[in-house]
């Protein structure tokens, strides 16, 4: 589209103000007003009436461009020429940002805001100009008369933030010239076209460390008059220039060389976040939705309001650290309130969320933290924000994840002489799973070898520099035990490679290390595989293989750099368990999962290896636990007094737990823990064991009604039916399906009737594709009962 009708403006003038999102107006009111003046040595002389018009002071316009930017003006100055006739001044009246062309070249064409769209308040919005730093873009300057390259000069001024300054590189001003420094701001004229030679095509270069966010653009046209004065006419474009990180640019700190990795970690709008347990890993489909219309402005408003200095807005290390803080709410009024209590009154159950878009929309509209989230929700929102800004990011799940509260890189637990845990002493915990994020970038201030993936964590667990945040911490540093490198190495290292140390009080009231679990923590670290629905095991990026010399050496390095006493300082290579009088062997049967609503057994097999009789006091039980390892409710316990004859083998002890015992005590993401404790009277041998397992629910079933799934087109509605059978022996109440999918459907809620036992919960919806390509439909089910069902189905949309 040429200068006749700019995409950035309406036919009769500048476009209307955009919606105010997250406290930031899309048409920044700081854009300078148009100034017109004639420059003479030492002063500005107005050629407007001296009645103090708008934009002037005592009838004299302010200088149009402000101070000169930190980068010197470039290009070769023309030698003075004899002016034979008066040169007519021209002024830029509009800019054609060539949004379609530039968006494709800058990989920003997936942002819905680059097309006409409806804002948060359903107001029509004109397309936005969104580009990536370190890469040239072409714009057309539309003049109000003939442009003469020999007699007219053009200067561009870009301004960032509320108080732009050249010393902070938030105000840059430069002439459009033929020569520019590499990796710096600059511009050159490509052509002058149009019947009246009034369209000036300009190529603009931005540096690869440019500040990320919204910039204002002013265009000054300059002409030297016959009397030696210089006339400067300014045009301030009313719309913003959005400049993002550029993983395609080799000089950008977030450069990612592999094409398929960029497609997955920057451009993929949906994904899978893994939950469950180490024995039964499952996934939650998640709509990141980073290209949805209002999301970019919301993400930028987070940066604007997080206290990060404008001068730091080009540094991805500082930005992702702030993101890990602003996504949680405890200390900065951030996006999400965490809640692991099981009581979600006044907010949304964490399992109900199917994506980040609805969360960000609520936050931007209300400007209040959204209730409620848990670790996978925090991680999903972080992935959205980072990908939206152009930072490669992925959600990462660690199964058997340690939460070390005292910084000693171990999980410490304490038992009394009878083998009972002293709960008030056990502040550390072992989460069945925990989800955080990896972000990709160079770390120029760290020693060589620490570029690439960096771990960050927005779940508010422990304070870092007085704020609930974590990272970025190099994965290579974590693997090597280099916990002294920034940021938060000890905490993240303990999550994946700490040992669990159990202390037990002895009969003489002294304390001893009863057992050290070396392979319990960090069982598996995983993420979604690149351009595949499968899971990828990335444990080797975080740690050496368990039990190897390298893994033990890394642990020793990590422990040596902590200032807190660690149980591992007692005996690094092994535990202090006394093997004397250990003549009874135990085998507790483990299970991966059960279907919710079924019976299950807890079985223990004991054998007497001695030539003497042994008397055992056995306790078997089942407890409902939150996925964070916190006990919710003990639902079954039985005690046994067992006598084993000398040499007696494989005696079985068991209890049965019924649905009536546990169903009423389940909550979101709860799991079952089977417990066993045995004390041998004759030898005081103690055996304590636990087994965590999952409660599974049915999968969703999909059916495309009255059409072919393989013949779907943009703008043509299609119907989708989905459902599952209630597995519980009681009705599902207050039931609701949540449906969303980028390019298909905003998040919508569909309430359905109560579902009796054994009957089907189902819904049919109509979807209308907005954009072509592969799309994912994400379904989440919510009800008052413990039935956490969700699913995902992929379709391909033709033009």
C-alpha positions in Angstrom: 0.0 0.0 0.0 1.5 3.3 -1.0 1.4 6.8 0.6 -2.1 7.6 -0.7 -3.7 5.5 2.1 -1.4 4.5 4.9 -2.1 1.4 6.8 -1.2 3.3 9.9 -3.8 6.0 9.5 -7.4 6.3 8.5 -8.4 8.0 5.3 -9.2 11.3 7.0 -6.3 11.5 9.5 -4.6 9.6 12.2 -6.3 6.5 13.6 -8.4 6.6 16.7 -6.7 6.0 20.1 -6.2 2.3 20.8 -7.5 0.6 23.9 -5.7 1.3 27.1 -4.2 -2.1 28.0 -2.5 -2.8 31.3 -2.2 1.0 32.0 -0.3 1.6 28.7 -2.0 3.5 25.9 -1.1 2.1 22.5 -1.0 5.7 21.1 1.6 7.0 23.7 0.7 10.5 24.6 4.4 11.3 24.8 4.6 11.5 21.0 5.9 15.0 20.2 3.5 17.4 18.5 4.3 18.6 15.0 6.6 21.6 15.0 7.4 24.0 12.2 10.1 26.6 12.4 12.9 28.3 10.6 16.4 27.8 12.2 18.7 30.8 12.4 22.0 30.9 14.2 21.4 31.1 17.9 17.5 31.0 17.9 14.3 29.6 16.6 12.0 32.0 14.7 8.4 31.0 14.5 6.5 31.3 11.3 3.2 30.8 13.1 1.3 33.7 14.7 2.8 34.9 18.0 -0.4 34.1 19.9 1.3 31.2 21.7 -0.2 28.4 19.6 -0.3 24.8 20.8 3.2 23.3 20.9 5.0 26.7 21.3 6.4 28.7 24.2 5.9 32.4 23.9 5.1 31.9 20.3 8.4 30.1 19.7 8.4 26.4 18.8 10.6 24.0 20.9 13.5 22.3 19.1 11.9 19.5 17.1 14.4 16.7 17.6 15.8 17.3 21.1 19.4 16.5 21.9 21.6 14.5 19.5 21.5 10.8 20.1 24.5 8.8 21.5 25.3 7.6 18.0 26.8 10.4 15.8 25.0 11.3 12.6 26.3 9.2 9.8 26.7 9.7 6.1 28.7 12.1 4.0 27.7 15.7 4.3 27.2 17.5 1.0 29.5 20.4 0.2 27.8 23.8 0.2 26.3 24.8 -3.1 25.3 28.1 -4.5 21.6 28.4 -4.2 20.3 29.9 -7.4 16.6 29.8 -6.5 14.6 29.3 -3.3 14.1 25.6 -2.4 10.5 24.8 -1.4 10.3 23.0 2.0 8.5 19.7 2.1 7.1 18.0 5.1 6.3 14.3 5.8 2.6 14.0 6.2 2.3 10.2 6.7 4.2 6.9 6.9 3.4 3.7 5.1 5.0 1.1 7.3 4.5 -1.7 4.7 3.2 -3.9 7.5 2.5 -6.9 5.4 5.9 -7.0 3.9 7.9 -6.2 7.0 5.9 -8.5 9.2 6.7 -11.5 7.0 10.4 -10.6 6.8 10.6 -10.1 10.5 8.6 -13.2 11.5 5.9 -11.1 13.2 3.1 -11.8 10.8 1.5 -14.3 13.2 0.7 -11.4 15.6 -3.0 -10.8 15.2 -2.3 -7.1 15.9 -0.5 -6.8 12.5 -4.0 -7.1 11.0 -7.2 -5.2 11.7 -8.6 -6.5 15.0 -10.9 -5.8 17.9 -9.3 -4.5 21.1 -10.0 -5.5 24.7 -13.2 -3.4 24.7 -14.3 -4.6 21.2 -13.1 -1.4 19.6 -11.7 -1.7 16.0 -8.0 -1.4 16.0 -5.7 -0.6 13.0 -2.7 -2.9 12.3 0.4 -2.4 14.4 3.9 -2.1 13.1 5.9 -5.0 14.8 9.5 -5.7 13.9 12.6 -7.4 15.4 15.8 -5.7 16.4 19.0 -6.0 14.4 17.2 -6.4 11.1 16.5 -3.7 8.5 12.9 -2.7 7.7 11.6 -0.5 4.8 9.1 2.3 5.2 7.7 4.9 2.8 7.7 8.5 3.9 4.9 10.3 2.2 5.7 14.0 1.6 3.4 16.9 0.9 5.4 17.9 -2.2 8.2 17.0 -4.4 11.2 15.6 -2.6 14.7 16.6 -3.9 17.5 14.4 -2.6 20.0 17.1 -3.5 18.3 19.9 -1.5 16.2 18.1 1.2 17.5 16.2 4.2 15.6 13.8 6.3 16.3 13.0 10.0 14.6 10.2 12.0 14.2 10.4 15.7 13.2 7.3 17.8 12.2 7.8 21.4 11.6 5.1 24.1 9.9 5.4 27.4 8.5 8.4 29.3 11.8 10.3 29.6 14.0 9.4 26.6 17.7 10.3 26.9 20.5 9.9 24.5 22.9 8.8 27.2 20.6 5.8 27.9 20.1 5.1 24.2 16.4 5.7 24.6 16.6 8.7 22.3 18.3 8.3 19.0 18.4 10.8 16.1 20.2 10.3 12.8 20.1 11.6 9.2 19.0 9.3 6.4 22.3 8.8 4.5 24.2 6.4 2.3 26.7 5.2 4.9 25.9 3.8 8.3 27.9 2.0 11.0 27.2 -1.8 11.3 25.0 -2.9 14.2 23.8 0.6 14.9 20.9 2.9 14.2 20.9 4.2 10.7 18.9 4.7 7.5 19.3 5.2 3.8 17.1 6.3 0.9 16.3 3.5 -1.5 14.2 5.4 -4.0 12.0 8.5 -4.6 8.9 7.6 -6.5 5.4 8.7 -7.4 4.1 11.0 -10.1 5.1 14.0 -8.0 8.2 12.4 -6.6 6.7 12.6 -3.1 7.2 9.0 -1.9 10.6 8.4 -0.2 11.4 4.8 0.4 13.8 4.4 3.3 15.6 1.4 4.8 16.0 1.7 8.5 18.5 -0.3 10.6 18.2 -1.0 14.3 21.0 -2.3 16.5 20.9 -6.0 17.8 20.9 -4.7 21.4 18.1 -2.2 20.9 15.6 -1.6 23.7 12.6 -3.9 23.4 9.2 -2.2 23.5 7.3 0.6 22.0 9.1 3.5 20.2 7.8 6.8 18.9 9.0 7.9 15.5 9.4 11.5 14.4 10.4 12.6 10.9 12.2 15.9 10.3 12.6 17.3 6.8 15.3 19.9 6.5 16.0 22.4 3.8 18.5 25.3 3.6 17.0 28.6 2.4 18.7 31.2 0.2 19.2 33.5 3.1 21.3 30.9 4.9 18.6 29.8 7.4 17.6 26.2 7.8 13.9 25.2 7.9 13.0 22.1 9.8 9.5 20.6 9.5 8.6 17.7 11.9 6.0 15.0 11.6 5.3 12.9 14.7 3.6 9.7 13.7 0.7 8.9 16.1 1.3 5.2 16.2 4.0 3.2 17.9 6.9 1.2 16.4 7.1 -2.2 18.3 10.6 -3.6 18.4 11.1 -7.1 19.8 14.0 -9.5 20.4 15.3 -11.3 17.3 16.3 -15.0 17.6 16.9 -14.9 13.8 19.7 -12.3 14.2 23.2 -13.7 14.8 24.2 -10.6 16.8 21.2 -10.7 19.1 21.9 -12.1 22.5 18.9 -14.5 22.1 20.0 -15.8 18.7 18.9 -19.4 18.2 20.6 -21.0 15.2 18.4 -24.0 14.5 15.3 -23.2 12.4 13.1 -26.0 13.9 14.0 -24.8 17.4 12.9 -21.3 16.6 9.6 -22.7 15.3 9.1 -24.5 18.5 10.4 -22.2 21.2 9.4 -18.9 19.6 6.5 -19.4 17.2 4.6 -22.4 18.6 1.3 -21.1 20.1 0.4 -24.3 21.9 2.3 -27.0 23.8 2.2 -29.6 26.5 3.1 -29.1 30.1 4.0 -32.4 31.9 2.5 -33.3 35.3 1.6 -36.4 37.2 4.3 -38.5 38.9 7.5 -40.1 37.9 5.8 -43.4 37.4 2.8 -42.0 35.5 3.7 -38.9 33.5 0.9 -37.2 31.8 0.5 -33.8 30.1 -1.7 -30.8 30.2 -2.3 -29.1 26.8 -1.7 -25.4 27.1 -2.6 -22.5 24.8 0.3 -20.0 25.1 -1.4 -17.7 22.7 1.5 -15.3 22.4 0.2 -13.9 19.1 -3.4 -13.1 20.3 -4.3 -9.5 19.6 -3.9 -7.8 23.0 -1.2 -10.1 24.4 1.8 -8.1 23.2 0.7 -4.8 24.8 -0.1 -6.7 28.0 3.4 -8.3 28.1 5.1 -4.9 27.4 3.0 -3.3 30.1 4.4 -5.9 32.5 7.9 -4.7 31.7 6.8 -1.0 31.9 5.5 -1.6 35.4 8.0 -4.0 36.9 10.6 -1.4 37.9 13.1 -2.3 35.3 15.1 0.8 34.2 14.6 1.8 30.5 18.3 1.5 30.0 18.0 -2.3 30.8 15.2 -3.0 28.4 17.6 -4.4 25.8 19.2 -7.0 28.2 17.4 -10.4 28.1 19.2 -11.5 31.3 17.6 -8.7 33.4 14.3 -8.9 31.5 13.7 -12.7 32.2 14.7 -12.2 35.8 12.0 -9.5 36.1 9.5 -11.8 34.3 10.1 -14.5 36.8 9.2 -12.0 39.5 6.3 -10.1 37.9 4.3 -13.3 36.9 3.8 -14.0 40.6 1.9 -11.6 42.9 3.2 -11.8 46.5 5.5 -8.7 46.5 4.8 -6.7 43.3 1.1 -7.0 42.4 2.0 -9.4 39.6 -0.1 -11.6 37.4 -1.0 -14.6 39.5 -1.7 -15.5 43.1 -0.5 -19.0 44.1 -2.8 -21.3 46.0 -2.0 -24.9 47.1 -4.6 -25.1 49.9 -7.3 -26.8 47.9 -9.7 -24.0 48.8 -10.2 -21.7 45.7 -13.2 -19.7 46.9 -13.1 -16.3 45.3 -11.0 -17.4 42.4 -10.5 -19.9 39.7 -9.3 -23.5 40.3 -5.8 -23.8 38.9 -6.8 -27.0 36.9 -9.5 -25.0 35.1 -7.0 -22.9 33.2 -6.3 -24.2 29.7 -4.0 -21.4 28.6 -2.4 -18.1 29.4 -4.6 -15.8 27.3 -7.6 -15.7 29.7 -5.3 -15.0 32.6 -3.5 -12.1 30.9 -6.8 -10.7 29.7 -8.2 -10.7 33.2 -5.1 -9.1 34.6 -5.0 -6.4 32.0 -8.6 -5.5 32.4 -8.7 -5.5 36.2 -5.1 -4.5 36.9 -5.3 -6.9 39.8 -3.6 -10.3 40.4 -5.5 -13.2 39.0 -6.6 -15.9 41.4 -5.3 -18.7 41.4 -2.3 -20.5 39.9 0.1 -23.4 40.7 3.5 -24.2 39.2 2.4 -25.3 35.7 0.2 -22.2 35.4 3.0 -19.8 36.4 5.3 -21.6 33.8 2.7 -21.4 31.1 2.3 -17.7 31.5 6.1 -17.2 31.5 6.4 -19.1 28.3 3.7 -16.8 26.8 5.4 -13.6 27.9 8.9 -14.7 26.8 7.8 -16.0 23.3 5.7 -12.9 22.8 8.7 -10.7 23.4 10.9 -12.9 21.1 12.9 -14.8 23.8 13.0 -18.5 23.1 11.4 -20.3 26.0 10.0 -23.7 27.0 8.1 -25.1 30.0 10.2 -27.7 31.9 9.0 -30.3 34.4 11.2 -32.0 37.0 9.7 -35.1 38.6 10.6 -35.7 42.2 11.6 -32.1 42.7 13.3 -31.0 45.9 12.2 -27.8 47.7 15.2 -26.9 49.8 14.2 -24.2 52.3 17.5 -23.7 54.2 20.0 -23.5 51.3 22.1 -26.6 52.3 21.4 -28.4 49.0 19.8 -31.4 50.8 16.3 -32.4 51.8 16.5 -33.0 55.5 13.9 -35.1 57.3 13.8 -36.1 61.0 12.4 -39.1 62.8 12.1 -40.0 66.4 13.3 -43.2 67.9 10.1 -45.0 67.0 10.4 -44.1 63.3 7.8 -41.3 63.3 8.6 -38.2 61.3 8.8 -35.0 63.4 6.7 -32.8 61.1 7.6 -29.5 62.8 11.2 -30.1 61.9 10.7 -31.2 58.3 10.5 -27.9 56.4 12.0 -29.2 53.2 9.7 -31.1 50.8 9.8 -33.3 47.8 7.3 -32.3 45.1 6.0 -35.1 42.9 6.6 -32.7 40.1 7.5 -29.0 39.6 7.3 -26.9 36.5 9.6 -24.0 35.6 11.1 -22.6 32.4 14.2 -22.6 30.3 15.1 -19.5 28.3 17.8 -19.3 25.6 20.4 -16.6 25.5 24.1 -15.8 25.7 25.6 -14.9 29.1 28.4 -12.6 28.2 29.2 -11.8 31.8 29.7 -15.4 32.8 32.8 -17.5 32.1 32.8 -19.2 28.6 30.6 -22.2 28.2 27.5 -20.9 30.0 25.5 -19.7 27.0 22.4 -21.5 25.8 19.5 -22.7 28.1 19.0 -20.8 31.4 16.5 -21.9 34.1 14.0 -19.4 35.5 11.2 -20.0 37.9 8.2 -17.8 38.6 6.5 -20.0 41.2 6.9 -18.1 44.5 8.8 -20.6 46.6 11.9 -18.8 48.1 13.1 -15.2 48.2 16.0 -14.1 45.9 17.5 -10.7 46.7 14.3 -10.0 48.7 11.9 -10.9 45.9 10.1 -14.1 44.9 11.9 -15.0 41.7 14.6 -17.4 40.5 17.2 -17.3 37.7 18.3 -17.1 35.1 20.8 -19.8 36.0 22.9 -21.6 33.3 22.1 -25.2 32.9 25.8 -25.9 32.3 26.5 -24.3 35.7 23.8 -26.4 37.4 25.1 -29.6 35.9 28.7 -28.8 37.0 27.6 -27.8 40.5 28.8 -24.2 39.9 26.1 -22.8 42.2 28.2 -19.6 42.8 27.3 -18.2 39.4 24.2 -16.0 39.2 21.4 -16.5 39.7 20.0 -18.8 42.5 22.2 -21.8 41.7 22.0 -23.5 45.1 18.2 -23.6 45.0 17.9 -24.9 41.4 20.7 -27.4 41.8 19.0 -28.8 44.9 15.7 -29.2 43.0 17.3 -31.6 40.5 20.4 -33.1 42.2 20.1 -32.8 46.0 20.2 -35.8 48.2 17.5 -36.6 50.8 19.1 -37.1 54.3 17.0 -38.8 57.0 18.2 -38.2 60.6 16.9 -40.4 63.4 17.1 -40.0 67.1 18.7 -42.9 68.9 17.6 -44.5 72.1 20.4 -42.6 73.9 18.8 -39.3 72.5 21.8 -38.8 70.2 21.2 -38.3 66.4 22.5 -40.2 63.5 22.0 -40.3 59.7 19.6 -43.1 59.2 19.6 -43.1 55.4 20.7 -41.0 52.4 18.7 -41.2 49.2 21.1 -40.4 46.4 18.9 -41.1 43.4 15.5 -39.9 44.6 15.6 -36.2 43.6 15.5 -35.2 40.0 14.2 -38.5 38.7 13.5 -37.0 35.2 13.5 -33.5 33.7 11.4 -33.3 30.6 9.8 -30.9 28.1 7.9 -31.1 24.8 9.9 -32.4 21.9 10.7 -30.0 19.1 7.9 -29.9 16.5 6.5 -33.2 17.9 3.7 -34.1 20.4 6.1 -36.4 22.2 8.0 -35.8 25.4 11.8 -35.2 25.4 14.0 -36.2 28.4 16.4 -33.4 29.0 17.7 -34.7 32.3 21.3 -34.9 30.9 21.3 -31.2 30.4 20.7 -30.6 34.1 22.8 -33.4 35.7 25.2 -36.2 35.1 23.9 -39.8 35.3 23.0 -40.7 38.9 25.7 -42.5 40.8 28.5 -41.6 38.4 31.8 -40.0 39.5 30.9 -36.9 37.6 27.5 -36.6 39.3 29.0 -37.1 42.8 31.8 -34.6 42.0 29.2 -32.0 40.9 27.3 -32.4 44.2 30.6 -32.1 46.1 31.4 -28.8 44.3 27.9 -27.5 45.0 28.0 -28.4 48.7 31.4 -26.8 49.1 30.0 -23.4 47.9 27.2 -23.2 50.5 27.6 -21.5 53.8 24.9 -23.7 55.4 25.6 -27.0 57.2 24.7 -30.0 55.1 24.2 -33.6 56.1 26.4 -34.4 53.2 29.3 -32.8 55.0 29.2 -35.8 57.4 30.1 -38.5 54.9 30.1 -37.4 51.2 30.4 -40.8 49.6 27.8 -42.8 51.6 25.3 -42.7 54.4 26.0 -43.7 58.0 23.3 -46.3 58.2 24.3 -49.0 60.7 24.0 -52.4 58.9 24.4 -54.4 62.1 21.3 -56.3 63.1 19.7 -55.7 59.7 18.5 -59.3 59.4 14.9 -58.7 58.2 14.4 -57.9 54.5 11.4 -55.9 53.3 9.7 -55.5 49.9 6.9 -53.0 49.4 5.0 -53.5 46.2 4.8 -50.4 44.1 2.2 -49.4 41.6 2.2 -46.7 38.8 -1.4 -45.6 39.1 -5.0 -46.6 39.8 -8.2 -45.4 38.1 -9.9 -43.0 40.4 -12.9 -44.7 42.0 -11.2 -48.2 42.3 -10.0 -50.2 45.3 -6.3 -50.7 45.8 -4.1 -52.8 48.1 -0.9 -52.0 50.0 1.3 -55.0 50.2 4.5 -55.7 52.2 6.6 -58.8 52.0 8.9 -59.6 54.9 11.6 -62.3 55.3 13.7 -63.4 58.3 17.3 -63.9 57.4 18.4 -64.8 60.9 18.4 -68.1 62.8 16.3 -66.6 65.6 12.6 -65.6 65.9 11.8 -62.0 65.2 8.8 -59.9 66.3 7.6 -57.1 64.0 5.3 -54.2 64.7 4.0 -53.2 61.3 1.9 -50.1 60.3 0.4 -49.8 56.8 -1.5 -46.8 55.6 -2.6 -44.6 52.8 -2.6 -40.8 52.7 -3.9 -38.3 50.2 -1.1 -35.8 49.4 -0.9 -32.6 47.4 1.5 -32.8 44.5 3.9 -30.6 46.6 4.4 -33.5 49.0 2.2 -31.9 51.7 -0.1 -34.4 53.5 -3.8 -33.6 53.1 -5.6 -36.5 54.8 -4.7 -39.9 56.2 -7.5 -42.1 54.8 -6.5 -45.6 56.0 -4.3 -47.1 58.6 -3.9 -50.6 60.1 -1.4 -52.1 62.5 -0.1 -55.6 62.7 1.9 -57.7 65.2 3.9 -60.3 63.2 6.0 -63.1 64.5 8.5 -64.6 62.1 10.0 -68.0 62.7 13.8 -68.4 62.2 14.5 -68.3 58.5 10.8 -67.7 57.6 10.5 -66.2 54.1 8.1 -64.0 52.1 5.4 -63.4 54.7 2.8 -61.0 53.2 1.0 -58.3 55.1 -1.6 -56.1 53.3 -4.6 -53.8 53.6 -7.3 -52.8 51.1 -8.3 -49.2 50.6 -11.7 -48.5 49.1 -13.1 -45.5 47.2 -15.3 -44.7 50.2 -12.0 -44.2 52.2 -10.4 -41.7 49.9 -12.9 -40.1 47.3 -14.2 -37.4 49.6 -10.7 -36.2 50.5 -9.3 -35.8 46.9 -8.6 -32.4 45.5 -6.9 -31.0 42.4 -3.6 -32.6 41.5 -3.8 -34.8 44.7 -2.1 -38.1 44.6 -2.0 -41.2 46.9 0.9 -42.1 49.2 1.2 -45.7 50.5 3.1 -45.8 53.8 4.8 -48.6 55.6 6.7 -48.5 58.9 8.2 -51.5 60.7 10.1 -51.9 63.9 11.8 -55.2 64.9 11.5 -55.6 68.7 14.6 -57.8 69.2 17.0 -55.6 67.2 15.3 -52.2 67.0 15.7 -52.4 63.2 13.6 -49.7 61.6 12.1 -49.8 58.1 10.3 -46.9 56.7 9.1 -46.7 53.1 6.6 -44.7 51.0 5.2 -45.2 47.5 3.5 -42.3 45.6 1.2 -43.2 42.8 -1.3 -41.3 40.5 -5.1 -41.4 40.3 -6.0 -41.5 36.6 -9.1 -40.3 34.8 -10.5 -41.1 31.3 -9.3 -39.4 28.1 -11.4 -37.1 26.1 -13.0 -38.4 22.9 -13.3 -36.2 19.8 -15.7 -36.4 16.9 -16.1 -34.0 13.9 -19.8 -33.7 13.2 -21.2 -33.4 9.7 -17.9 -32.8 8.0 -14.4 -33.9 7.2 -11.7 -33.1 9.7 -9.3 -33.0 6.7 -11.3 -30.4 4.8 -11.4 -27.3 7.0 -11.0 -23.8 5.6 -10.6 -20.2 6.9 -13.9 -18.6 7.6 -16.0 -21.8 7.3 -17.6 -23.0 10.5 -17.3 -26.6 11.6 -18.7 -28.6 14.5 -16.7 -30.6 17.1 -18.2 -33.0 19.6 -16.2 -34.2 22.6 -16.8 -36.0 25.9 -15.8 -38.7 28.4 -17.6 -41.1 30.8 -17.8 -40.3 34.5 -15.6 -42.8 36.3 -16.7 -41.9 39.8 -19.4 -43.7 41.8 -21.1 -40.4 42.4 -22.5 -37.6 40.1 -20.2 -34.8 38.7 -21.7 -31.4 39.6 -21.3 -27.8 38.5 -19.8 -29.1 35.3 -18.2 -27.0 32.6 -16.0 -27.4 29.5 -13.5 -24.7 28.6 -12.6 -24.6 24.9 -9.9 -22.5 23.3 -7.4 -22.6 20.4 -5.3 -19.9 18.8 -6.6 -18.9 15.4 -9.8 -20.8 16.1 -11.6 -19.6 19.2 -11.2 -17.3 22.2 -11.5 -19.1 25.5 -15.2 -20.0 26.0 -17.0 -21.8 28.8 -19.8 -24.2 28.2 -21.9 -25.2 31.3 -23.5 -28.7 31.1 -25.9 -30.7 33.3 -24.8 -32.8 36.3 -23.4 -36.1 35.1 -24.5 -39.3 36.9 -22.0 -42.2 37.5 -21.2 -44.1 34.3 -22.9 -41.5 32.0 -21.2 -39.3 29.5 -20.2 -35.7 29.9 -20.3 -34.2 26.4 -20.6 -31.0 24.4 -20.8 -29.9 20.8 -19.3 -26.6 19.7 -19.0 -24.6 16.5 -15.6 -23.2 15.6 -14.7 -20.8 12.8 -11.0 -20.7 11.8 -9.5 -17.2 11.5 -6.1 -18.1 10.1 -4.6 -20.9 8.1 -2.1 -23.6 9.2 -2.0 -26.3 11.8 -4.1 -25.4 14.9 -4.7 -27.1 18.2 -8.0 -27.3 20.0 -7.6 -27.4 23.7 -10.4 -28.7 26.0 -10.5 -28.5 29.8 -13.2 -29.9 32.1 -14.1 -28.5 35.5 -16.4 -29.7 38.2 -16.7 -29.8 42.0 -15.5 -33.4 42.1 -11.9 -34.7 41.6 -12.1 -35.4 37.9 -9.3 -33.4 36.2 -10.0 -34.2 32.5 -8.4 -32.4 29.6 -7.4 -33.0 26.0 -6.1 -31.6 22.7 -6.8 -32.3 19.1 -5.0 -30.9 16.0 -6.5 -29.8 12.7 -5.1 -28.2 9.6 -6.8 -25.2 8.2 -6.7 -24.4 4.5 -6.9 -20.9 3.0 
